[in-house]
Amino acid sequence: MNTQAELSAEIEAISKEYDASGAASDFRAETDVRLDYPPYRSSILRHPTKAPQQVDPEGIELWAPVFGQRDVDPLESDLTIQHRGEPIGERMIVTGRVTDGDGRPVRHQLVEVWQANAGGRYIHQRDQHPAAIDPNFTGMGRCLTDGDGNYRFTTIKPGPYPWKNHHNAWRPAHIHFSLFGTEFTQRLITQMYFPGDPLFALDPIYQAIVDPAARDRLVATYDHDVTTHEWSTGYRWDIVLTGSHRTPQEGDVE
Amino acid sequence: MSLVPTPGQTVGPFFGYALPYDGDSELVPPTRPDAIRLHGRVYDGAGDPVPDALIELWQAAPDGAVPRAPGSLHRDGYTFTGWGRAATDRTGHYQFSTLRPGGGVAPFAQPFFAITVFARGLLDRLFTRAYLPGTAPAQWPSLAARADDRGFVFDIRLQGEGETVFLAYTAP
């Protein structure tokens, strides 16, 4: 098993190669995560080796599934009230706006989140990290965006946790986000991080986005206007999906 | 206005308690007379099954209509929402109970199952299509589902020999 120093040297080498390419006249900043990123060991056998086929979306791909009040109870957006007692940790609100690449709000669409508890432990049975399970925290929530594309969750700030990518590997604290747009092509699953995390430089999943500005788009901002008096801290994180190929019409969503 | 999209990240290893839900892969009850099964295995570059992948399905109704009804997360057993989700099992197998998708409007007349693939180790989602037998474009033989006794089989190879064709959608 590699040490963090060896792993960090791999990350550094890829980063330097990317920075050097910035001098080329045909340089275009990478805005996506790389699929082929060997420092994340599990990706080695799980990334396609062929470039994706460029296609125009057609038929069903120009539409997204519809979710509505039948699907999501408004209480599901509060991850701190799913059990009898209060979960342990820093209560926080995370809110933001989901838009498409043209800045149009993604209205009344499903947002799902899942995360570790304050001690960095997932409720998932395969998480063997010897940190306490919080009986009052499951770490899963859902909501629908409002008429202006806004989402809002109340939760507990997740802790960092160890994993087995290399020796002494730790993931920066994060919340997993799953998003749908107004068409199938906009489907996104990603992770939201917290500002100033000391683990950023060490983490091969975060660093698989090799462009620093692109990586920054996954980092929430502390927002005191979201923080509420004597109740919770507040973070803001806006999400941009890709552009929509179709002009949204009345009746696209419920 | 053109905004830069938020990058993706892997679904990770611990989605199993969060994303799957009761009835997720049953777009229609499997006992329905016209129910079909769409199923297959997900393989990695060593040919080993991927037991921690998540497959999502989005498709037209048998008459070609685009489903516009909510209710995928709490199915009523009657409404066809066109969308479902299936985690792979320990053998890398996924399955959906659904209906045969109908044709679209020409020139997009070939119906297909629109498929999204997520997995631990896969840093971003992959899009692909499973075409009904005999309808896949000639240059994409890996996108042809094959018929079996109750529906269609569509295996997904993330890497290596027989690698599935994955799609990137052109910018609007």
Interface residues (C-beta under 8 A of the other chain):
Chain A: T31 D32 V33 R34 L35 Y37 Y40 S42 S43 I44 L45 R46 H47 P48 T49 K50 P52 Q53 Q54 V55 D56 P57 E58 G59 I60 E61 W63 A64 P65 V66 F67 G68 Q69 R70 D71 V72 T99 G101 D102 G103 L110 E112 V113 W114 A116 Y122 I123 H124 Q125 R126 D127 T138 G139 M140 R142 H176 S178 F184 T185 R187 L188 I189 T190 Q191 I205 Y206 A208 I209 A214 R215 R217 L218 I239 V240 L241 T242 G243 S244 H245 G251 E254
Chain B: M1 S2 L3 V4 P5 T6 P7 G8 Q9 T10 V11 G12 P13 F14 F15 G16 Y17 A18 L19 D44 G45 A46 D48 V50 E56 W58 Q59 A60 V66 P67 R68 A69 P70 G71 S72 L73 H74 T81 G82 W83 P101 G104 V105 F108 P111 F112 A114 T116 F118 A119 R120 G121 L122 L123 D124 R125 L126 F127 W140 L158 Q159 G160 E163 T164 V165 F166 L167 A168 Y169 T170 A171 P172
